[in-house]
């Protein structure tokens, strides 16, 4: 694959928050021509590649179907609206590409209707598209050509981490960032925790991590059932501590009621996630960033869905109640699965893959790292499909990630 040299970048935002972030990138990067606009609408002009609209609306319609209160007529209405919006957004992105003639695009996320229109328009114009998202380690941001989270270019081959050079360029975080609770979760009191327990964090029910990347566990009710069934099968007196996601609008009073009727099962939604991880014997998650945060705090992790850290030697995985039960029993008996590649994986994320700083507070190192990614063109240095590796940028001042994606 030939390398794309990037001189002009078109950043297309889909919210004022992202617009402000992209403006800060534009103002901070002086040696590239960066333009920005908000994704809007333009009248259709011709035929689209087959399947384009279906792909753009897929995640949005999955979210609508996951809402139990929407009947067939209402779902049909939403699908018509989404398909119209998808076509208008796609056409607008094409018109902006024609106007700006960029060498690359950038967008936040990638699965919502407006963001997916940007990704597909870039693909059909044979332009690289950088997708941004919150990082899966504290105070970091994702920026990747292939996607975000499990769709990203993070290598899944254990051999990559066995042979990766061990140079240390930045310190690993030692504390996680608290999630801002929604109004109905504010003011919840912390409870006393069991002396020994396994922590199970809930996730946002309608997030792409569940709807697109959880082939086995379809919701928090099923997660609760799987975990309690696994405890029964484990043969060990495992205690479970659940926590509802502080930013999820959905509440689970039925599961709280069931927990009160069960021995060794509690909800600690008012306790800090940092404390819950630090005091746990291990952490079971579908594919939450709590998984990477738990590895930072040296806790064994079991992933039940498709996760960026679901790599042999980094974290364990399970796709059945019996496998969950085996993992619980091992952790409870103080013989957790070995994770010899965990340190190398975390070092790769911090030193190479993730952009330092949150997008809300991008410092000079953040802006320099973003610029380096743009300058690297369409290369993924650790991916053999990209051809020969590109050299990292010269180190000056604060260390910045290598220009990989």
The 8 nearest C-alpha neighbors of each residue, nearest first, counted from 0:
[[1, 385, 2, 386, 384, 378, 377, 3],
 [2, 0, 3, 385, 377, 386, 378, 4],
 [1, 3, 377, 376, 4, 0, 378, 375],
 [2, 4, 376, 377, 5, 1, 102, 378],
 [5, 3, 376, 2, 6, 374, 102, 375],
 [4, 6, 102, 376, 374, 7, 3, 373],
 [5, 7, 31, 32, 102, 4, 8, 374],
 [6, 8, 32, 101, 102, 33, 5, 31],
 [9, 7, 33, 103, 101, 104, 102, 34],
 [8, 10, 104, 34, 35, 101, 33, 105],
 [11, 9, 105, 35, 104, 106, 34, 8],
 [10, 12, 36, 37, 106, 35, 38, 105],
 [13, 11, 37, 18, 17, 14, 106, 38],
 [12, 14, 38, 37, 17, 113, 11, 114],
 [13, 15, 17, 16, 12, 18, 37, 19],
 [16, 14, 18, 17, 19, 13, 12, 20],
 [17, 15, 19, 18, 14, 20, 359, 13],
 [16, 18, 20, 14, 19, 15, 12, 21],
 [17, 19, 15, 21, 12, 16, 20, 14],
 [20, 18, 22, 16, 17, 21, 15, 23],
 [21, 19, 17, 23, 22, 18, 358, 24],
 [20, 22, 24, 18, 23, 19, 17, 25],
 [23, 21, 25, 19, 20, 24, 26, 18],
 [24, 22, 26, 20, 21, 25, 27, 19],
 [23, 25, 21, 27, 22, 26, 28, 366],
 [26, 24, 22, 23, 28, 27, 33, 21],
 [25, 27, 23, 24, 28, 22, 29, 21],
 [26, 28, 24, 25, 23, 29, 366, 363],
 [29, 27, 25, 26, 30, 24, 31, 370],
 [28, 30, 31, 27, 26, 32, 25, 33],
 [29, 31, 28, 32, 6, 370, 33, 27],
 [32, 30, 6, 29, 33, 7, 28, 8],
 [31, 33, 7, 6, 8, 34, 30, 29],
 [34, 32, 8, 25, 7, 9, 31, 35],
 [35, 33, 9, 10, 8, 32, 36, 25],
 [36, 34, 10, 9, 11, 33, 37, 21],
 [35, 37, 11, 12, 38, 10, 34, 9],
 [36, 38, 12, 11, 13, 39, 35, 18],
 [37, 39, 13, 11, 12, 36, 88, 113],
 [38, 40, 88, 91, 37, 41, 87, 92],
 [41, 39, 87, 88, 91, 42, 90, 38],
 [40, 42, 91, 87, 90, 43, 88, 39],
 [41, 43, 87, 44, 90, 40, 91, 86],
 [44, 42, 45, 90, 41, 87, 86, 46],
 [43, 45, 42, 46, 90, 41, 47, 87],
 [46, 44, 43, 47, 90, 42, 48, 86],
 [45, 47, 48, 44, 43, 49, 86, 51],
 [46, 48, 49, 45, 51, 52, 50, 86],
 [49, 47, 51, 50, 46, 123, 52, 119],
 [48, 50, 51, 47, 52, 46, 53, 54],
 [49, 51, 53, 52, 54, 48, 47, 55],
 [52, 50, 54, 53, 49, 48, 55, 47],
 [51, 53, 55, 54, 50, 85, 82, 56],
 [54, 52, 50, 56, 51, 55, 57, 82],
 [55, 53, 57, 51, 52, 56, 50, 115],
 [54, 56, 52, 115, 112, 53, 57, 116],
 [57, 55, 59, 53, 112, 54, 58, 60],
 [58, 56, 54, 60, 59, 55, 53, 61],
 [59, 57, 61, 60, 56, 110, 62, 111],
 [60, 58, 62, 56, 61, 57, 111, 112],
 [59, 61, 63, 62, 57, 58, 64, 56],
 [60, 62, 58, 64, 63, 59, 65, 57],
 [63, 61, 65, 59, 60, 64, 205, 58],
 [62, 64, 60, 65, 66, 61, 59, 74],
 [65, 63, 61, 66, 62, 60, 69, 74],
 [66, 64, 62, 63, 67, 61, 205, 210],
 [67, 65, 64, 63, 68, 69, 62, 205],
 [66, 68, 69, 65, 64, 70, 63, 62],
 [67, 69, 66, 70, 65, 64, 63, 73],
 [70, 68, 67, 73, 66, 74, 71, 64],
 [69, 71, 73, 72, 74, 68, 67, 64],
 [72, 70, 74, 73, 75, 69, 76, 64],
 [73, 71, 75, 74, 70, 76, 69, 77],
 [72, 74, 76, 75, 70, 71, 69, 77],
 [73, 75, 77, 71, 76, 72, 78, 70],
 [76, 74, 78, 72, 73, 77, 71, 79],
 [75, 77, 73, 79, 74, 78, 72, 80],
 [78, 76, 74, 80, 79, 75, 81, 73],
 [77, 79, 81, 75, 80, 76, 82, 74],
 [78, 80, 76, 82, 77, 81, 83, 75],
 [81, 79, 77, 83, 78, 82, 84, 76],
 [82, 80, 78, 84, 83, 79, 85, 77],
 [81, 83, 85, 79, 84, 80, 78, 52],
 [82, 84, 80, 86, 81, 85, 79, 87],
 [85, 83, 81, 87, 82, 86, 88, 80],
 [84, 86, 82, 88, 83, 87, 81, 89],
 [85, 87, 89, 83, 84, 88, 90, 82],
 [88, 86, 40, 41, 84, 90, 89, 85],
 [89, 87, 40, 91, 85, 90, 86, 39],
 [90, 88, 116, 86, 92, 91, 87, 85],
 [89, 91, 93, 87, 41, 88, 92, 43],
 [92, 90, 41, 40, 88, 94, 93, 89],
 [91, 93, 95, 89, 94, 90, 117, 96],
 [94, 92, 96, 90, 91, 95, 120, 97],
 [93, 95, 97, 91, 92, 96, 98, 90],
 [96, 94, 98, 92, 97, 93, 99, 91],
 [95, 97, 93, 100, 99, 94, 98, 92],
 [98, 96, 94, 95, 100, 99, 93, 101],
 [97, 99, 95, 96, 100, 94, 101, 93],
 [98, 100, 96, 101, 97, 95, 9, 34],
 [101, 99, 96, 97, 98, 102, 7, 95],
 [102, 100, 7, 8, 103, 99, 9, 96],
 [101, 103, 5, 7, 8, 6, 126, 100],
 [104, 102, 127, 8, 101, 126, 128, 9],
 [105, 103, 128, 9, 8, 10, 129, 127],
 [104, 106, 10, 129, 128, 130, 11, 9],
 [105, 107, 130, 11, 12, 10, 131, 108],
 [106, 108, 131, 130, 132, 109, 12, 114],
 [109, 107, 132, 131, 130, 110, 106, 114],
 [108, 110, 114, 115, 111, 107, 130, 118],
 [109, 111, 115, 58, 114, 108, 112, 55],
 [112, 110, 114, 113, 115, 109, 59, 58],
 [113, 111, 115, 55, 56, 114, 85, 116],
 [112, 114, 116, 115, 111, 88, 38, 117],
 [113, 115, 109, 117, 111, 116, 112, 110],
 [116, 114, 109, 118, 110, 117, 112, 55],
 [115, 117, 89, 113, 119, 114, 118, 55],
 [118, 116, 114, 120, 115, 119, 92, 121],
 [119, 117, 115, 121, 116, 120, 122, 128],
 [120, 118, 122, 121, 116, 117, 123, 115],
 [119, 121, 123, 117, 122, 118, 116, 89],
 [122, 120, 126, 124, 118, 119, 123, 128],
 [121, 123, 119, 125, 124, 120, 126, 118],
 [122, 124, 120, 125, 121, 119, 126, 48],
 [123, 125, 121, 122, 126, 120, 93, 119],
 [126, 124, 122, 123, 121, 127, 120, 103],
 [125, 127, 121, 124, 103, 122, 128, 102],
 [128, 126, 103, 377, 104, 121, 129, 144],
 [129, 127, 104, 105, 144, 103, 121, 118],
 [128, 130, 105, 144, 143, 142, 104, 106],
 [131, 129, 106, 143, 142, 107, 108, 105],
 [130, 132, 142, 107, 141, 108, 106, 129],
 [133, 131, 141, 108, 140, 107, 134, 147],
 [134, 132, 140, 141, 135, 139, 357, 131],
 [133, 135, 140, 139, 141, 136, 132, 353],
 [134, 136, 288, 133, 291, 137, 139, 148],
 [135, 137, 134, 139, 292, 138, 291, 288],
 [138, 136, 175, 139, 176, 172, 135, 134],
 [137, 139, 356, 357, 136, 355, 140, 134],
 [138, 140, 134, 356, 355, 357, 354, 137],
 [141, 139, 134, 133, 354, 357, 353, 132],
 [140, 142, 134, 132, 131, 353, 133, 354],
 [143, 141, 131, 130, 129, 140, 132, 404],
 [142, 144, 404, 129, 130, 145, 146, 151],
 [145, 143, 129, 128, 146, 404, 130, 127],
 [144, 146, 151, 143, 152, 150, 147, 130],
 [147, 145, 151, 150, 143, 144, 130, 148],
 [146, 148, 151, 150, 149, 132, 143, 130],
 [147, 149, 150, 151, 307, 146, 306, 135],
 [148, 150, 307, 306, 151, 147, 305, 212],
 [151, 149, 146, 147, 148, 145, 152, 307],
 [152, 150, 146, 147, 145, 149, 148, 153],
 [151, 153, 145, 154, 404, 150, 143, 146],
 [152, 154, 151, 155, 307, 352, 149, 348],
 [155, 153, 156, 152, 159, 382, 381, 157],
 [156, 154, 310, 157, 153, 307, 309, 308],
 [155, 157, 158, 159, 154, 310, 160, 311],
 [158, 156, 159, 160, 311, 155, 161, 310],
 [159, 157, 161, 160, 156, 162, 163, 155],
 [158, 160, 157, 162, 161, 156, 163, 154],
 [159, 161, 163, 158, 162, 157, 343, 340],
 [162, 160, 158, 159, 163, 157, 340, 343],
 [161, 163, 160, 159, 158, 164, 165, 157],
 [162, 164, 160, 161, 159, 165, 343, 158],
 [165, 163, 166, 162, 160, 343, 161, 167],
 [164, 166, 163, 167, 343, 346, 162, 347],
 [167, 165, 164, 168, 346, 350, 163, 169],
 [168, 166, 169, 165, 350, 346, 170, 164],
 [167, 169, 350, 166, 398, 170, 399, 349],
 [170, 168, 350, 167, 171, 349, 398, 346],
 [171, 169, 172, 168, 167, 349, 350, 346],
 [170, 172, 173, 169, 349, 346, 295, 345],
 [173, 171, 174, 170, 137, 295, 175, 136],
 [172, 174, 171, 295, 296, 175, 170, 137],
 [175, 173, 172, 176, 273, 137, 296, 292],
 [174, 176, 137, 273, 177, 292, 173, 172],
 [175, 177, 137, 178, 174, 138, 273, 136],
 [178, 176, 179, 175, 272, 271, 273, 180],
 [179, 177, 180, 245, 176, 246, 244, 272],
 [178, 180, 177, 246, 245, 181, 185, 176],
 [181, 179, 245, 246, 184, 185, 178, 182],
 [180, 182, 246, 184, 183, 245, 185, 179],
 [181, 183, 185, 184, 180, 186, 248, 246],
 [182, 184, 181, 185, 180, 248, 186, 250],
 [185, 183, 181, 182, 180, 245, 187, 186],
 [186, 184, 182, 187, 183, 180, 181, 269],
 [185, 187, 188, 184, 269, 183, 182, 180],
 [188, 186, 269, 185, 184, 189, 268, 270],
 [189, 187, 269, 186, 190, 270, 268, 267],
 [188, 190, 270, 269, 267, 187, 191, 268],
 [189, 191, 192, 267, 188, 270, 269, 268],
 [192, 190, 193, 189, 267, 270, 194, 188],
 [191, 193, 190, 194, 267, 240, 196, 195],
 [194, 192, 195, 196, 191, 238, 240, 263],
 [193, 195, 192, 196, 278, 279, 191, 238],
 [196, 194, 193, 280, 279, 238, 197, 278],
 [197, 195, 238, 279, 239, 280, 193, 198],
 [196, 198, 239, 281, 279, 280, 282, 240],
 [197, 199, 282, 240, 279, 239, 241, 283],
 [198, 200, 241, 283, 282, 284, 240, 201],
 [201, 199, 242, 241, 284, 243, 198, 202],
 [200, 202, 243, 244, 242, 219, 199, 203],
 [203, 201, 244, 204, 200, 287, 243, 247],
 [204, 202, 247, 206, 205, 244, 201, 246],
 [203, 205, 206, 202, 218, 209, 219, 247],
 [206, 204, 203, 62, 210, 207, 209, 65],
 [207, 205, 208, 203, 209, 204, 210, 202],
 [206, 208, 210, 211, 209, 205, 212, 58],
 [207, 209, 212, 206, 211, 210, 213, 286],
 [210, 208, 213, 207, 212, 206, 211, 204],
 [209, 211, 207, 208, 212, 206, 205, 213],
 [212, 210, 207, 209, 208, 213, 58, 214],
 [211, 213, 208, 305, 209, 214, 210, 304],
 [212, 214, 304, 209, 215, 216, 305, 211],
 [215, 213, 212, 216, 304, 217, 211, 305],
 [214, 216, 213, 217, 318, 304, 303, 319],
 [217, 215, 213, 218, 221, 222, 214, 304],
 [218, 216, 215, 213, 221, 209, 214, 210],
 [217, 219, 221, 220, 216, 204, 222, 209],
 [218, 220, 222, 221, 223, 201, 204, 217],
 [221, 219, 223, 222, 218, 224, 254, 251],
 [220, 222, 224, 219, 223, 218, 225, 216],
 [223, 221, 219, 225, 220, 224, 216, 226],
 [222, 224, 220, 226, 221, 225, 219, 227],
 [225, 223, 221, 227, 222, 226, 228, 220],
 [226, 224, 222, 228, 223, 227, 229, 221],
 [225, 227, 229, 223, 228, 224, 222, 230],
 [226, 228, 230, 224, 229, 225, 223, 231],
 [227, 229, 231, 225, 226, 230, 224, 232],
 [230, 228, 324, 226, 232, 231, 320, 227],
 [229, 231, 233, 227, 232, 228, 324, 237],
 [232, 230, 228, 229, 233, 227, 234, 324],
 [233, 231, 229, 230, 234, 324, 228, 321],
 [234, 232, 324, 230, 235, 328, 231, 229],
 [233, 235, 232, 231, 236, 328, 230, 324],
 [234, 236, 233, 237, 328, 331, 230, 327],
 [237, 235, 238, 234, 230, 263, 331, 233],
 [236, 238, 235, 230, 331, 239, 196, 263],
 [237, 239, 263, 196, 264, 197, 236, 240],
 [240, 238, 264, 197, 196, 198, 263, 241],
 [239, 241, 198, 265, 266, 199, 264, 197],
 [242, 240, 266, 199, 200, 198, 267, 265],
 [241, 243, 268, 200, 267, 266, 201, 244],
 [242, 244, 201, 268, 245, 200, 241, 202],
 [243, 245, 201, 202, 247, 246, 203, 242],
 [246, 244, 180, 247, 243, 181, 184, 178],
 [247, 245, 180, 181, 244, 179, 248, 178],
 [246, 248, 203, 244, 249, 245, 181, 204],
 [249, 247, 246, 250, 181, 183, 203, 245],
 [248, 250, 247, 251, 204, 203, 244, 243],
 [249, 251, 252, 248, 243, 247, 183, 253],
 [250, 252, 254, 253, 255, 249, 243, 220],
 [253, 251, 255, 254, 256, 250, 257, 249],
 [254, 252, 256, 251, 255, 257, 258, 250],
 [253, 255, 257, 256, 251, 252, 258, 220],
 [254, 256, 252, 258, 253, 257, 259, 251],
 [255, 257, 253, 259, 254, 258, 252, 260],
 [256, 258, 254, 260, 259, 255, 253, 261],
 [259, 257, 255, 261, 260, 256, 264, 265],
 [258, 260, 256, 257, 261, 255, 265, 264],
 [261, 259, 257, 258, 256, 262, 264, 255],
 [262, 260, 258, 259, 264, 263, 257, 265],
 [261, 263, 264, 260, 259, 258, 238, 265],
 [262, 264, 238, 239, 261, 265, 237, 236],
 [265, 263, 239, 258, 262, 238, 261, 240],
 [266, 264, 240, 258, 241, 267, 239, 263],
 [265, 267, 241, 242, 240, 268, 255, 264],
 [268, 266, 242, 269, 270, 241, 190, 265],
 [267, 269, 242, 243, 270, 266, 187, 241],
 [270, 268, 189, 187, 188, 267, 271, 190],
 [271, 269, 189, 267, 268, 272, 190, 275],
 [272, 270, 273, 274, 275, 269, 177, 189],
 [271, 273, 275, 274, 276, 270, 177, 175],
 [272, 274, 276, 271, 275, 175, 277, 174],
 [275, 273, 277, 271, 276, 272, 278, 270],
 [274, 276, 272, 273, 278, 277, 279, 271],
 [275, 277, 279, 273, 274, 278, 293, 272],
 [278, 276, 274, 275, 279, 273, 296, 298],
 [277, 279, 276, 275, 274, 280, 195, 196],
 [280, 278, 276, 281, 197, 196, 277, 198],
 [279, 281, 197, 196, 330, 195, 278, 298],
 [282, 280, 299, 197, 279, 298, 300, 198],
 [281, 283, 198, 300, 197, 199, 301, 299],
 [284, 282, 301, 199, 300, 302, 198, 281],
 [285, 283, 302, 286, 199, 287, 303, 200],
 [284, 286, 303, 304, 302, 287, 213, 283],
 [287, 285, 306, 304, 284, 302, 305, 288],
 [288, 286, 289, 290, 285, 284, 202, 208],
 [287, 289, 290, 135, 291, 292, 286, 136],
 [290, 288, 292, 287, 291, 293, 284, 200],
 [291, 289, 288, 293, 292, 287, 300, 294],
 [292, 290, 294, 293, 288, 289, 295, 136],
 [291, 293, 289, 295, 294, 290, 136, 288],
 [294, 292, 296, 290, 295, 298, 291, 289],
 [293, 295, 297, 291, 296, 298, 292, 290],
 [296, 294, 292, 293, 297, 291, 173, 172],
 [295, 297, 293, 294, 298, 277, 292, 173],
 [298, 296, 294, 295, 293, 299, 277, 292],
 [297, 299, 281, 293, 294, 296, 300, 280],
 [300, 298, 281, 282, 294, 335, 297, 314],
 [299, 301, 282, 314, 283, 281, 315, 290],
 [300, 302, 315, 283, 316, 314, 284, 282],
 [303, 301, 316, 285, 284, 304, 286, 315],
 [302, 304, 285, 317, 316, 318, 284, 301],
 [305, 303, 213, 285, 286, 302, 306, 212],
 [304, 306, 212, 213, 286, 149, 309, 307],
 [307, 305, 286, 309, 308, 149, 304, 302],
 [306, 308, 149, 309, 148, 305, 153, 155],
 [307, 309, 306, 310, 314, 313, 291, 290],
 [310, 308, 306, 314, 307, 316, 302, 315],
 [309, 311, 313, 308, 155, 314, 312, 157],
 [312, 310, 313, 314, 157, 315, 309, 338],
 [311, 313, 338, 340, 339, 314, 310, 341],
 [314, 312, 341, 338, 340, 310, 311, 308],
 [315, 313, 300, 309, 310, 312, 301, 311],
 [314, 316, 301, 300, 302, 309, 311, 317],
 [317, 315, 302, 301, 303, 309, 314, 318],
 [316, 318, 303, 322, 319, 323, 302, 315],
 [317, 319, 303, 215, 322, 316, 320, 304],
 [320, 318, 322, 321, 317, 323, 215, 225],
 [319, 321, 323, 229, 322, 225, 324, 228],
 [320, 322, 324, 319, 323, 325, 229, 232],
 [323, 321, 325, 324, 319, 320, 317, 326],
 [322, 324, 320, 326, 321, 325, 229, 317],
 [323, 325, 229, 233, 321, 327, 322, 326],
 [326, 324, 322, 328, 323, 327, 233, 329],
 [325, 327, 323, 329, 324, 328, 330, 322],
 [328, 326, 324, 330, 329, 325, 331, 323],
 [327, 329, 331, 325, 326, 330, 233, 235],
 [330, 328, 334, 326, 332, 335, 331, 327],
 [331, 329, 335, 333, 327, 332, 334, 328],
 [330, 332, 328, 333, 329, 327, 237, 280],
 [331, 333, 329, 330, 334, 328, 335, 235],
 [334, 332, 330, 331, 335, 329, 280, 328],
 [333, 335, 329, 330, 332, 336, 331, 337],
 [334, 336, 330, 329, 333, 337, 299, 326],
 [337, 335, 338, 334, 315, 299, 329, 330],
 [336, 338, 339, 335, 312, 313, 299, 334],
 [337, 339, 312, 313, 340, 341, 314, 336],
 [340, 338, 312, 341, 337, 313, 342, 343],
 [341, 339, 312, 313, 343, 338, 342, 344],
 [340, 342, 313, 344, 343, 338, 339, 345],
 [341, 343, 345, 344, 340, 346, 339, 313],
 [342, 344, 346, 340, 341, 345, 160, 347],
 [345, 343, 341, 347, 342, 346, 340, 160],
 [346, 344, 348, 342, 347, 343, 341, 349],
 [345, 347, 343, 349, 344, 348, 350, 342],
 [348, 346, 344, 351, 350, 345, 349, 343],
 [349, 347, 352, 345, 346, 353, 351, 350],
 [348, 350, 346, 347, 353, 351, 345, 352],
 [351, 349, 347, 400, 168, 346, 348, 169],
 [352, 350, 400, 347, 401, 348, 349, 353],
 [351, 353, 348, 347, 349, 350, 404, 354],
 [352, 354, 141, 348, 349, 140, 139, 351],
 [353, 355, 140, 139, 365, 141, 368, 356],
 [356, 354, 139, 365, 353, 140, 138, 364],
 [357, 355, 139, 138, 361, 365, 360, 358],
 [358, 356, 138, 139, 359, 360, 140, 361],
 [357, 359, 361, 360, 140, 20, 356, 133],
 [358, 360, 357, 361, 20, 356, 16, 19],
 [361, 359, 358, 357, 362, 356, 20, 365],
 [362, 360, 358, 365, 356, 357, 359, 366],
 [361, 363, 365, 364, 360, 366, 356, 355],
 [362, 364, 366, 365, 367, 361, 27, 368],
 [365, 363, 367, 362, 366, 399, 368, 397],
 [366, 364, 368, 355, 362, 363, 361, 367],
 [365, 367, 369, 363, 368, 364, 370, 24],
 [368, 366, 370, 364, 369, 365, 363, 371],
 [367, 369, 371, 365, 370, 366, 399, 400],
 [370, 368, 372, 366, 371, 367, 365, 373],
 [369, 371, 367, 373, 368, 372, 374, 366],
 [372, 370, 402, 374, 368, 369, 373, 367],
 [373, 371, 402, 369, 375, 370, 374, 403],
 [372, 374, 370, 371, 375, 376, 5, 369],
 [373, 375, 371, 376, 372, 5, 370, 4],
 [376, 374, 372, 373, 402, 378, 371, 377],
 [377, 375, 3, 4, 374, 5, 373, 378],
 [376, 378, 3, 2, 127, 375, 379, 144],
 [379, 377, 376, 385, 380, 375, 2, 403],
 [378, 380, 404, 403, 382, 381, 385, 377],
 [379, 381, 388, 382, 403, 378, 389, 385],
 [380, 382, 379, 383, 388, 154, 403, 385],
 [383, 381, 384, 379, 380, 385, 154, 386],
 [384, 382, 385, 386, 381, 387, 380, 379],
 [385, 383, 382, 386, 0, 379, 381, 387],
 [386, 384, 383, 382, 378, 379, 0, 387],
 [387, 385, 384, 383, 388, 0, 382, 380],
 [388, 386, 389, 385, 380, 383, 384, 382],
 [387, 389, 380, 386, 390, 381, 385, 379],
 [388, 390, 380, 391, 387, 375, 378, 402],
 [389, 391, 388, 392, 401, 402, 380, 393],
 [392, 390, 401, 402, 393, 389, 403, 400],
 [393, 391, 401, 394, 390, 402, 371, 399],
 [392, 394, 395, 391, 390, 401, 399, 398],
 [395, 393, 398, 392, 396, 399, 397, 391],
 [396, 394, 393, 397, 398, 399, 392, 364],
 [395, 397, 398, 394, 399, 364, 393, 363],
 [398, 396, 395, 399, 364, 394, 363, 169],
 [399, 397, 394, 396, 168, 400, 395, 169],
 [398, 400, 368, 364, 397, 401, 367, 394],
 [401, 399, 351, 350, 368, 402, 354, 352],
 [402, 400, 391, 351, 403, 392, 399, 371],
 [401, 403, 372, 371, 375, 391, 400, 392],
 [404, 402, 379, 401, 380, 372, 352, 375],
 [403, 143, 379, 144, 372, 352, 152, 142]]
